[in-house]
């Protein structure tokens, strides 16, 4: 993959490590503690990077994923980089969230979905299951992309950044720059479809179960099922750009990546572009609690 933020340590810190810190700090702030530790379940965590880091942060972590291969990778990686015995605990479990019989009711103080919730077509079933698995007062933390919220203005700003980088020879994707309004429109249309994971006709390009749920599917159900503690837009475009940077030195790549992220944050804050990811934190109580961060869709 040409544009992959996992290519460089600095890009991983800007992207994944920031989200890890957000998840960790939210659990510490909101989740109850049982027998000295907070029990955390990460839903569909893939190769288990987040689960491993949460265990290192002192939580009792269960990493759940449907794929035996993903769990095998997670276990191998954890064995190579074991959790300190003075930190938390970690176990990986193969299985489906909605059908796993070995996860007892009310067995977790925190449930985490990092880029996982949007994969579920039946959002109501997920909300019910997460509520069942959470103990009273437990927290659900969701950090999700919403590609149905990729707007034309966000695409246009993203293309502007990409084209300037490409013109300077500093971007992995370096197509010929358009030389007419029609050519520019074609480039924008193509990027817009790519960012929304759609073909020219609006059909999904990824797997059948990928990006089934959008903003309107997830957020109203989260608000109805949990007492809202945090709800905010995050970023709109930097994730899809920083992995493609090709400056001469890693230091320059890191500085430009940081600048793009911070400009992304400012553009979202001043409503110049639309964010394409959100973060929700709620607790298992009666629904309808006051949000700590006011947020409404554009």
KEVO-900481 format. One record per residue: residue in three letters; z, x, y of N, C-alpha, C, O in turn. Coordinates in pm, whole numbers, padded with zeros to 5 digits, always signed. Example, Ala and Ser with C-alpha at 12.3 -4.5 7.8 and 13.67 -1.06 7.14 Angstrom:
REM KEVO-900481
Ala+00780+01319-00569+00780+01230-00450+00780+01320-00330+00846+01424-00332/Ser+00708+01285-00225+00714+01367-00106+00787+01290+00003+00804+01341+00114/
//
This chain:
REM KEVO-900481
Unk+00000+00084-00119+00000+00000+00000+00000+00089+00125+00087+00174+00140/Unk-00098+00068+00212-00110+00153+00330+00007+00132+00426+00064+00229+00475/Unk+00041+00008+00452+00145-00022+00550+00274-00057+00477+00305-00175+00457/Unk+00350+00045+00438+00470+00024+00358+00587+00097+00424+00588+00220+00426/Unk+00687+00024+00478+00798+00091+00545+00884+00177+00454+00962+00258+00503/Unk+00870+00162+00321+00949+00244+00229+00892+00385+00216+00945+00465+00140/Unk+00787+00416+00288+00728+00549+00283+00820+00654+00345+00817+00770+00304/Unk+00903+00614+00443+00984+00710+00518+01128+00663+00528+01156+00543+00541/Unk+01219+00758+00522+01362+00728+00529+01397+00656+00660+01475+00561+00660/Unk+01338+00702+00772+01370+00642+00902+01326+00496+00907+01396+00413+00966/Unk+01213+00464+00847+01166+00325+00845+01256+00238+00758+01281+00122+00791/Unk+01303+00293+00648+01397+00219+00562+01525+00189+00639+01580+00079+00627/Unk+01572+00286+00717+01694+00265+00796+01673+00155+00899+01762+00072+00919/Unk+01557+00153+00963+01529+00051+01064+01520-00088+01003+01562-00186+01064/Unk+01465-00095+00884+01436-00224+00822+01548-00266+00727+01628-00354+00759/Unk+01553-00203+00610+01648-00245+00506+01792-00220+00546+01877-00308+00530/Unk+01823-00102+00599+01962-00068+00627+02022-00158+00735+02141-00190+00731/Unk+01939-00200+00830+01989-00293+00930+02027-00427+00866+02130-00485+00899/Unk+01942-00474+00776+01972-00601+00709+02094-00588+00618+02176-00679+00610/Unk+02107-00473+00551+02227-00451+00469+02353-00458+00554+02450-00522+00515/Unk+02351-00394+00670+02469-00395+00757+02501-00537+00802+02617-00575+00810/Unk+02397-00615+00831+02417-00754+00871+02482-00834+00759+02576-00910+00783/Unk+02432-00816+00636+02489-00888+00521+02634-00845+00497+02722-00930+00484/Unk+02658-00716+00493+02793-00664+00469+02892-00715+00573+02999-00765+00538/Unk+02856-00703+00700+02949-00740+00807+02975-00891+00810+03085-00934+00843/Unk+02874-00970+00776+02892-01115+00773+02985-01156+00659+03070-01243+00676/Unk+02969-01094+00544+03059-01124+00432+03202-01087+00468+03295-01164+00442/Unk+03221-00971+00526+03355-00929+00566+03416-01027+00665+03535-01058+00657/Unk+03335-01074+00758+03386-01162+00864+03416-01303+00816+03510-01366+00865/Unk+03338-01354+00719+03346-01496+00687+03397-01529+00546+03454-01636+00525/Unk+03377-01439+00450+03408-01474+00312+03555-01454+00280+03617-01359+00328/Unk+03613-01543+00199+03751-01522+00153+03758-01409+00052+03656-01359+00005/Unk+03879-01367+00020+03903-01257-00074+03989-01308-00189+04089-01377-00167/Unk+03950-01275-00311+04026-01314-00429+04070-01189-00505+03988-01106-00541/Unk+04200-01177-00528+04254-01062-00603+04208-00929-00544+04175-00834-00615/Unk+04208-00924-00413+04179-00798-00345+04033-00767-00321+04002-00672-00250/Unk+03941-00846-00380+03798-00821-00362+03723-00951-00341+03763-01057-00389/Unk+03613-00941-00268+03523-01054-00250+03414-01048-00356+03344-00948-00369/Unk+03401-01157-00432+03299-01164-00537+03168-01214-00475+03163-01320-00414/Unk+03063-01135-00493+02934-01161-00430+02826-01174-00537+02822-01095-00632/Unk+02740-01273-00522+02624-01287-00609+02498-01274-00523+02479-01350-00428/Unk+02412-01176-00557+02282-01168-00492+02179-01238-00579+02164-01206-00697/Unk+02109-01333-00521+02012-01414-00594+01875-01347-00589+01825-01314-00482/Unk+01816-01328-00707+01681-01271-00718+01668-01143-00637+01585-01132-00547/Unk+01753-01046-00669+01758-00920-00595+01658-00816-00638+01662-00704-00587/Unk+01567-00848-00731+01465-00752-00772+01526-00625-00827+01608-00631-00918/Unk+01487-00508-00775+01536-00380-00828+01679-00348-00788+01728-00239-00821/Unk+01748-00437-00720+01893-00425-00705+01945-00335-00597+02063-00299-00599/Unk+01862-00297-00500+01909-00205-00397+02024-00264-00316+02124-00196-00290/Unk+02010-00390-00276+02115-00452-00194+02244-00467-00275+02353-00439-00225/Unk+02233-00512-00399+02352-00529-00483+02427-00397-00498+02549-00393-00490/Unk+02352-00289-00519+02415-00157-00533+02489-00117-00406+02601-00068-00413/Unk+02427-00137-00292+02492-00100-00166+02613-00188-00137+02712-00140-00082/Unk+02606-00315-00172+02721-00403-00152+02838-00361-00241+02953-00367-00199/Unk+02808-00318-00363+02915-00268-00451+02976-00141-00392+03098-00124-00397/Unk+02894-00054-00338+02946+00066-00274+03032+00032-00154+03121+00109-00117/Unk+03006-00083-00092+03084-00126+00024+03217-00189-00016+03296-00225+00071/Unk+03242-00205-00147+03371-00252-00192+03376-00391-00249+03484-00440-00282/Unk+03261-00458-00264+03258-00593-00317+03242-00593-00469+03194-00495-00527/Unk+03282-00701-00533+03258-00721-00676+03126-00797-00689+03122-00917-00665/Unk+03020-00727-00726+02884-00779-00711+02820-00813-00845+02829-00739-00942/Unk+02755-00929-00847+02668-00969-00956+02527-00978-00901+02500-01056-00809/Unk+02436-00899-00958+02296-00903-00918+02217-00984-01019+02205-00945-01135/Unk+02163-01097-00976+02093-01190-01065+01943-01185-01038+01900-01192-00923/Unk+01865-01174-01143+01719-01180-01127+01655-01235-01254+01703-01211-01365/Unk+01548-01308-01235+01478-01370-01348+01402-01269-01432+01377-01293-01551/Unk+01366-01156-01373+01279-01058-01439+01359-00953-01516+01436-00879-01455/Unk+01344-00945-01649+01411-00838-01724+01368-00700-01678+01449-00607-01679/Unk+01242-00686-01638+01195-00555-01592+01267-00514-01463+01307-00398-01448/Unk+01283-00609-01370+01353-00576-01246+01497-00536-01273+01548-00441-01213/Unk+01563-00607-01363+01702-00574-01395+01709-00438-01464+01803-00362-01439/Unk+01613-00406-01549+01611-00275-01613+01597-00164-01510+01663-00061-01520/Unk+01511-00185-01411+01495-00087-01303+01625-00074-01225+01668+00036-01192/Unk+01687-00188-01196+01813-00187-01120+01921-00111-01196+01994-00031-01137/Unk+01932-00135-01326+02035-00068-01405+02008+00082-01414+02101+00162-01408/Unk+01881+00119-01427+01847+00262-01432+01883+00330-01301+01941+00439-01301/Unk+01848+00268-01192+01876+00326-01061+02026+00336-01037+02075+00436-00985/Unk+02100+00232-01076+02245+00234-01058+02310+00341-01145+02409+00403-01104/Unk+02255+00365-01263+02310+00469-01350+02288+00608-01290+02372+00697-01306/Unk+02177+00625-01221+02149+00754-01157+02233+00774-01031+02262+00887-00991/Unk+02272+00663-00969+02350+00669-00845+02470+00575-00859+02475+00472-00792/Unk+02564+00609-00943+02673+00516-00978+02764+00483-00860+02778+00560-00765/Unk+02825+00365-00871+02922+00321-00772+03053+00396-00793+03100+00408-00907/Unk+03112+00445-00687+03241+00513-00695+03346+00417-00750+03351+00301-00709/Unk+03428+00464-00843+03529+00378-00904+03628+00323-00803+03691+00220-00827/Unk+03642+00392-00690+03733+00344-00586+03668+00240-00496+03734+00180-00412/Unk+03538+00217-00515+03467+00118-00434+03470-00016-00506+03575-00058-00555/Unk+03357-00084-00512+03354-00214-00576+03308-00205-00720+03313-00099-00783/Unk+03261-00318-00772+03209-00325-00908+03069-00384-00904+03031-00452-00808/Unk+02992-00357-01010+02853-00402-01012+02811-00437-01153+02836-00361-01247/Unk+02749-00551-01167+02685-00588-01293+02554-00660-01261+02544-00733-01163/Unk+02455-00638-01345+02327-00704-01329+02308-00804-01443+02345-00777-01557/Unk+02251-00919-01410+02235-01027-01506+02092-01078-01501+02039-01108-01393/Unk+02028-01089-01618+01895-01149-01626+01910-01300-01641+01984-01348-01727/Unk+01841-01373-01556+01847-01517-01570+01802-01590-01444+01782-01530-01339/Unk+01787-01722-01459+01744-01807-01349+01865-01867-01279+01960-01911-01345/Unk+01862-01869-01149+01972-01926-01073+02003-02069-01115+02119-02105-01129/Unk+01901-02149-01134+01920-02291-01157+01958-02324-01301+01993-02438-01332/Unk+01951-02224-01391+01974-02256-01533+02064-02155-01604+02073-02158-01727/Unk+02129-02067-01530+02208-01963-01598+02346-02018-01633+02423-02057-01545/Unk+02377-02020-01763+02500-02084-01811+02622-01995-01802+02734-02044-01812/Unk+02604-01864-01783+02720-01774-01783+02779-01754-01645+02874-01677-01630/Unk+02726-01821-01544+02782-01814-01410+02871-01936-01389+02820-02046-01368/Unk+03002-01919-01393+03092-02034-01383+03090-02097-01245+03057-02032-01145/Unk+03124-02222-01240+03138-02293-01113+03249-02228-01031+03351-02186-01085/Unk+03228-02222-00899+03327-02169-00803+03369-02026-00839+03487-01992-00832/Unk+03271-01943-00877+03304-01807-00921+03273-01699-00818+03294-01581-00845/Unk+03223-01739-00699+03188-01639-00598+03240-01679-00460+03244-01797-00425/Unk+03279-01578-00384+03315-01601-00244+03194-01588-00152+03199-01631-00037/Unk+03086-01529-00202+02966-01513-00120+02842-01519-00208+02839-01460-00316/Unk+02741-01590-00161+02609-01594-00224+02508-01543-00123+02507-01586-00008/Unk+02422-01450-00166+02328-01385-00075+02185-01406-00124+02155-01383-00241/Unk+02099-01450-00034+01956-01459-00060+01885-01376+00046+01876-01417+00162/Unk+01836-01261+00008+01764-01173+00100+01616-01176+00061+01572-01103-00028/Unk+01541-01262+00130+01400-01276+00096+01376-01343-00037+01275-01318-00102/Unk+01470-01428-00081+01458-01492-00213+01446-01644-00205+01378-01705-00287/Unk+01512-01705-00107+01520-01850-00103+01382-01916-00090+01358-02021-00148/Unk+01293-01854-00015+01162-01916+00008+01077-01923-00118+00975-01992-00119/Unk+01117-01852-00224+01041-01857-00349+01066-01985-00428+00991-02015-00521/Unk+01170-02060-00395+01209-02177-00474+01141-02303-00420+01161-02339-00304/Unk+01060-02370-00504+00997-02494-00459+01098-02607-00437+01082-02687-00345/Unk+01202-02614-00522+01299-02723-00513+01422-02675-00435+01519-02629-00494/Unk+01416-02687-00305+01523-02640-00220+01652-02720-00238+01761-02664-00229/Unk+01640-02849-00263+01761-02931-00283+01840-02884-00405+01963-02878-00401/Unk+01769-02850-00512+01836-02802-00633+01906-02669-00606+02016-02646-00657/Unk+01845-02583-00527+01908-02455-00494+02035-02477-00413+02138-02415-00442/Unk+02029-02564-00314+02148-02590-00232+02264-02642-00317+02378-02599-00301/Unk+02234-02732-00408+02337-02788-00495+02396-02680-00586+02517-02674-00606/Unk+02309-02595-00639+02355-02489-00729+02440-02386-00655+02544-02344-00705/Unk+02397-02347-00536+02474-02250-00458+02610-02307-00421+02710-02236-00426/Unk+02615-02433-00384+02744-02497-00354+02835-02496-00476+02955-02473-00465/Unk+02776-02522-00593+02856-02522-00716+02914-02383-00745+03029-02371-00788/Unk+02836-02279-00722+02880-02144-00755+02979-02088-00653+03057-01998-00686/Unk+02977-02140-00531+03070-02092-00429+03207-02155-00445+03218-02274-00476/Unk+03310-02076-00424+03444-02131-00418+03463-02199-00283+03385-02172-00191/Unk+03562-02286-00266+03586-02349-00137+03605-02245-00027+03682-02150-00042/Unk+03533-02263+00084+03538-02166+00192+03444-02050+00176+03433-01965+00265/Unk+03374-02044+00060+03280-01935+00037+03162-01941+00133+03132-02045+00189/Unk+03096-01826+00150+02988-01815+00247+02855-01796+00176+02845-01723+00078/Unk+02752-01861+00228+02615-01836+00185+02545-01765+00300+02555-01807+00415/Unk+02475-01657+00267+02404-01579+00367+02257-01570+00326+02223-01522+00217/Unk+02172-01617+00414+02029-01625+00386+01953-01550+00494+01972-01575+00613/Unk+01867-01457+00452+01780-01384+00545+01639-01396+00489+01607-01336+00387/Unk+01554-01475+00557+01427-01512+00497+01309-01498+00592+01323-01518+00713/Unk+01192-01464+00537+01068-01472+00616+01022-01617+00624+01046-01696+00533/Unk+00956-01650+00731+00897-01784+00745+00754-01764+00796+00727-01773+00916/Unk+00666-01738+00703+00528-01707+00742+00456-01828+00800+00355-01812+00868/Unk+00507-01948+00774+00447-02064+00839+00476-02066+00989+00418-02146+01063/Unk+00565-01978+01035+00597-01967+01177+00520-01853+01244+00541-01826+01362/Unk+00432-01786+01172+00347-01684+01234+00248-01755+01326+00160-01827+01279/Unk+00262-01736+01456+00180-01805+01555+00065-01716+01599+00061-01596+01572/Unk-00029-01778+01668-00143-01702+01717-00100-01597+01819-00156-01487+01824/Unk+00000-01630+01901+00041-01532+02002+00111-01412+01937+00094-01299+01983/Unk+00187-01436+01832+00248-01325+01759+00140-01238+01696+00148-01115+01700/Unk+00039-01302+01636-00072-01227+01578-00144-01144+01683-00181-01030+01658/Unk-00165-01202+01801-00239-01132+01906-00163-01008+01954-00224-00903+01974/Unk-00032-01020+01973+00046-00904+02015+00047-00798+01905+00036-00679+01933/Unk+00061-00842+01779+00058-00748+01668-00076-00674+01664-00080-00553+01643/Unk-00185-00747+01684-00318-00683+01685-00330-00585+01801-00389-00478+01786/Unk-00276-00620+01916-00279-00532+02032-00214-00398+02000-00269-00292+02030/Unk-00096-00402+01938-00026-00279+01902-00104-00200+01799-00121-00079+01812/Unk-00152-00269+01696-00227-00203+01589-00354-00136+01641-00386-00024+01603/Unk-00426-00206+01728-00554-00153+01776-00533-00029+01862-00612+00065+01855/Unk-00428-00029+01945-00399+00089+02026-00359+00208+01937-00401+00321+01961/Unk-00279+00180+01836-00243+00287+01742-00365+00338+01667-00381+00459+01648/Unk-00450+00246+01624-00570+00285+01550-00664+00367+01638-00725+00463+01592/Unk-00677+00328+01766-00766+00399+01857-00719+00543+01879-00800+00632+01907/Unk-00589+00565+01867-00535+00700+01885-00532+00780+01755-00490+00895+01753/Unk-00578+00717+01646-00577+00784+01517-00439+00793+01455-00414+00881+01373/Unk-00349+00704+01495-00209+00712+01452-00166+00595+01366-00046+00566+01355/Unk-00263+00526+01303-00230+00410+01220-00311+00418+01093-00429+00454+01095/Unk-00248+00383+00981-00313+00394+00851-00435+00306+00837-00533+00345+00773/Unk-00430+00189+00897-00545+00099+00894-00624+00122+01023-00579+00083+01130/Unk-00740+00185+01013-00815+00224+01133-00957+00170+01128-01052+00248+01116/Unk-00975+00039+01137-01110-00017+01137-01180+00011+01270-01116+00049+01369/Unk-01311-00008+01271-01384+00004+01397-01335-00101+01495-01316-00217+01457/Unk-01314-00062+01620-01267-00156+01720-01379-00255+01754-01495-00216+01761/Unk-01345-00382+01774-01449-00483+01802-01518-00454+01935-01458-00401+02028/Unk-01648-00490+01940-01726-00464+02061-01781-00591+02125-01870-00585+02210/Unk-01727-00706+02083-01770-00833+02142-01659-00935+02124-01574-00920+02036/Unk-01658-01040+02207-01557-01146+02189-01561-01208+02050-01456-01239+01993/Unk-01681-01225+01996-01691-01283+01861-01628-01191+01757-01559-01237+01667/Unk-01653-01061+01770-01596-00966+01676-01443-00962+01688-01372-00954+01588/Unk-01394-00968+01811-01250-00969+01833-01188-01094+01770-01084-01085+01704/Unk-01251-01207+01790-01199-01331+01729-01195-01319+01578-01100-01365+01514/Unk-01297-01258+01520-01298-01240+01376-01184-01152+01329-01121-01180+01227/Unk-01157-01044+01403-01046-00956+01369-00913-01030+01379-00827-01017+01292/Unk-00895-01108+01484-00770-01182+01502-00753-01288+01393-00643-01307+01341/Unk-00862-01356+01359-00856-01457+01252-00814-01393+01121-00731-01447+01047/Unk-00872-01276+01092-00841-01208+00965-00696-01163+00961-00629-01181+00859/Unk-00647-01105+01071-00508-01061+01073-00413-01180+01065-00310-01173+00997/Unk-00447-01288+01134-00362-01408+01131-00348-01461+00989-00238-01497+00946/Unk-00458-01466+00916-00453-01512+00777-00371-01416+00691-00296-01460+00604/Unk-00386-01286+00716-00310-01187+00639-00161-01202+00662-00083-01202+00567/Unk-00120-01215+00788+00022-01226+00820+00083-01355+00766+00202-01361+00737/Unk+00001-01457+00752+00050-01584+00695+00029-01590+00544+00062-01691+00481/Unk-00025-01482+00485-00055-01477+00340-00145-01593+00299-00119-01663+00201/Unk-00253-01611+00375-00347-01719+00349-00489-01663+00340-00520-01557+00393/Unk-00575-01738+00270-00716-01705+00273-00781-01777+00391-00712-01843+00469/Unk-00912-01764+00405-00981-01821+00520-00965-01973+00527-00972-02031+00635/Unk-00944-02036+00414-00928-02181+00412-00785-02229+00422-00759-02349+00414/Unk-00691-02137+00439-00551-02175+00449-00476-02177+00318-00358-02212+00315/Unk-00544-02141+00207-00477-02137+00078-00393-02012+00062-00418-01911+00129/Unk-00293-02016-00025-00204-01903-00046-00273-01792-00124-00344-01818-00221/Unk-00250-01669-00080-00310-01555-00145-00219-01496-00252-00267-01428-00343/Unk-00089-01522-00243+00005-01462-00338+00027-01556-00456-00048-01652-00475/Unk+00129-01527-00534+00151-01605-00655+00185-01750-00621+00220-01783-00508/Unk+00173-01834-00720+00193-01977-00701+00332-02005-00643+00347-02095-00560/Unk+00432-01930-00687+00569-01955-00643+00611-01871-00523+00729-01867-00488/Unk+00516-01803-00459+00551-01720-00344+00531-01798-00215+00428-01861-00195/Unk+00631-01792-00128+00626-01859+00001+00603-02009-00013+00532-02069+00068/Unk+00663-02070-00114+00654-02215-00126+00729-02284-00013+00686-02389+00036/Unk+00841-02226+00028+00925-02290+00129+00908-02223+00264+00905-02100+00273/Unk+00897-02303+00368+00891-02253+00504+01016-02290+00581+01115-02335+00525/Unk+01008-02271+00711+01122-02301+00798+01171-02444+00781+01291-02468+00763/Unk+01078-02539+00786+01117-02680+00780+01175-02719+00645+01248-02817+00635/Unk+01144-02642+00541+01198-02670+00408+01339-02614+00392+01425-02677+00329/Unk+01363-02495+00450+01489-02426+00425+01600-02460+00524+01710-02499+00484/Unk+01572-02447+00652+01680-02454+00751+01748-02591+00757+01871-02595+00757/Unk+01675-02702+00763+01746-02832+00764+01835-02853+00643+01943-02911+00655/Unk+01793-02806+00527+01874-02823+00407+01997-02732+00409+02104-02772+00364/Unk+01983-02613+00462+02098-02525+00477+02201-02588+00571+02321-02586+00544/Unk+02153-02642+00681+02243-02704+00778+02313-02827+00721+02428-02855+00753/Unk+02241-02900+00635+02300-03020+00577+02398-02988+00465+02487-03068+00436/Unk+02384-02872+00403+02465-02840+00284+02586-02753+00315+02681-02750+00237/Unk+02583-02682+00429+02690-02587+00460+02729-02598+00607+02649-02639+00691/Unk+02852-02562+00636+02897-02557+00774+02839-02433+00840+02869-02321+00801/Unk+02757-02455+00939+02683-02346+01002+02774-02252+01080+02852-02295+01165/Unk+02764-02123+01050+02840-02020+01120+02751-01927+01201+02794-01870+01301/Unk+02628-01912+01156+02535-01824+01227+02394-01869+01196+02360-01899+01081/Unk+02312-01873+01300+02171-01906+01282+02094-01844+01396+02114-01880+01512/Unk+02006-01752+01363+01933-01682+01468+01796-01637+01420+01774-01613+01302/Unk+01706-01626+01516+01579-01561+01490+01602-01411+01485+01694-01359+01549/Unk+01520-01342+01410+01533-01198+01402+01412-01130+01469+01415-01107+01590/Unk+01308-01098+01393+01194-01025+01447+01064-01099+01419+01060-01195+01341/Unk+00957-01053+01486+00829-01119+01470+00718-01036+01410+00627-01091+01349/Unk+00724-00900+01426+00607-00824+01386+00631-00681+01340+00543-00623+01275/Unk+00745-00621+01370+00756-00477+01346+00751-00441+01197+00702-00334+01161/Unk+00802-00531+01109+00802-00503+00965+00661-00472+00915+00643-00388+00827/Unk+00562-00539+00972+00424-00528+00923+00348-00413+00986+00229-00394+00958/Unk+00414-00335+01071+00344-00228+01143+00400-00090+01113+00323+00005+01094/Unk+00532-00075+01107+00591+00059+01109+00554+00143+00987+00551+00266+00996/Unk+00525+00080+00875+00485+00157+00757+00348+00220+00770+00313+00310+00694/Unk+00270+00171+00866+00136+00224+00884+00126+00336+00986+00016+00387+01008/Unk+00235+00375+01048+00231+00480+01150+00192+00614+01087+00239+00649+00979/Unk+00105+00688+01156+00055+00815+01104+00052+00922+01214-00050+00987+01234/Unk+00162+00938+01284+00170+01046+01382+00190+01179+01309+00214+01183+01188/Unk+00179+01287+01384+00176+01420+01322+00309+01460+01261+00312+01538+01166/Unk+00420+01409+01314+00551+01449+01265+00634+01327+01229+00614+01218+01284/Unk+00728+01345+01138+00818+01237+01101+00904+01195+01220+00938+01078+01235/Unk+00940+01292+01304+01021+01259+01421+00947+01162+01514+01005+01066+01563/Unk+00818+01189+01537+00740+01100+01623+00723+00964+01557+00735+00862+01625/Unk+00697+00960+01428+00687+00831+01357+00816+00751+01371+00813+00630+01393/Unk+00930+00819+01358+01059+00751+01366+01084+00696+01507+01134+00585+01522/Unk+01049+00773+01608+01073+00729+01745+00984+00611+01781+01029+00516+01846/Unk+00858+00616+01740+00768+00505+01769+00808+00380+01690+00802+00269+01744/Unk+00849+00397+01565+00894+00283+01485+01014+00216+01551+01020+00093+01560/Unk+01109+00297+01597+01226+00240+01665+01183+00165+01791+01234+00056+01817/Unk+01091+00220+01867+01045+00156+01990+00978+00022+01960+01002-00077+02029/Unk+00894+00018+01857+00828-00107+01821+00930-00212+01780+00917-00329+01817/Unk+01031-00172+01704+01134-00269+01665+01209-00323+01786+01231-00444+01796/Unk+01248-00235+01878+01324-00280+01994+01238-00367+02085+01289-00465+02142/Unk+01111-00334+02101+01022-00419+02179+01003-00555+02111+00997-00658+02178/Unk+00994-00554+01980+00986-00678+01902+01106-00767+01934+01091-00887+01960/Unk+01225-00708+01930+01347-00783+01959+01342-00845+02099+01378-00961+02118/Unk+01296-00766+02198+01288-00815+02335+01183-00924+02350+01204-01022+02422/Unk+01070-00908+02284+00964-01009+02290+01010-01142+02233+00977-01248+02287/Unk+01086-01137+02124+01142-01261+02067+01245-01321+02162+01246-01442+02184/Unk+01331-01236+02219+01437-01284+02305+01383-01353+02431+01442-01451+02478/Unk+01272-01303+02485+01217-01364+02606+01107-01465+02575+01034-01508+02664/Unk+01096-01504+02449+01003-01608+02405+00857-01571+02431+00775-01658+02459/Unk+00827-01442+02421+00688-01398+02437+00612-01407+02305+00491-01425+02304/Unk+00685-01393+02191+00628-01411+02059+00724-01496+01977+00839-01518+02017/Unk+00677-01544+01864+00760-01624+01775+00812-01537+01661+00736-01464+01598/Unk+00941-01544+01637+00998-01470+01525+00947-01525+01393+00914-01643+01382/Unk+00939-01439+01294+00889-01480+01162+00995-01461+01054+00962-01455+00936/Unk+01121-01451+01094+01231-01444+00998+01357-01498+01065+01373-01490+01187/Unk+01445-01553+00983+01570-01605+01037+01686-01559+00950+01669-01518+00835/Unk+01805-01566+01009+01928-01537+00936+02022-01655+00952+02049-01700+01063/Unk+02071-01706+00839+02165-01819+00839+02288-01779+00760+02279-01722+00652/Unk+02404-01809+00816+02530-01795+00743+02606-01925+00754+02620-01980+00864/Unk+02654-01976+00643+02731-02100+00642+02839-02095+00536+02833-02013+00444/Unk+02936-02183+00549+03046-02187+00453+03048-02319+00378+02999-02421+00426/Unk+03106-02314+00259+03110-02432+00173+03227-02520+00215+03337-02514+00160/Unk+03199-02601+00313+03296-02697+00363+03219-02825+00393+03110-02845+00340/Unk+03274-02910+00476+03199-03027+00519+03090-02982+00614+03114-02899+00702/Unk+02969-03036+00598+02857-02997+00684+02881-03045+00826+02959-03137+00850/Unk+02811-02982+00919+02817-03027+01057+02902-02942+01147+02930-02982+01259/Unk+02945-02822+01100+03025-02734+01184+02944-02680+01301+02821-02679+01297/Unk+03011-02635+01403+02946-02584+01522+02885-02448+01495+02950-02361+01437/Unk+02761-02428+01538+02695-02298+01524+02753-02198+01621+02779-02231+01737/Unk+02775-02076+01575+02822-01971+01664+02709-01912+01746+02732-01856+01853/Unk+02585-01923+01696+02469-01875+01769+02373-01992+01784+02314-02036+01686/Unk+02357-02041+01905+02267-02153+01928+02124-02112+01897+02083-02002+01932/Unk+02047-02201+01833+01912-02167+01795+01834-02294+01772+01883-02385+01704/Unk+01716-02304+01826+01629-02417+01801+01488-02366+01788+01452-02269+01855/Unk+01407-02428+01703+01270-02381+01683+01188-02398+01809+01207-02492+01886/Unk+01095-02303+01829+01006-02311+01945+00911-02430+01931+00828-02453+02019/
//
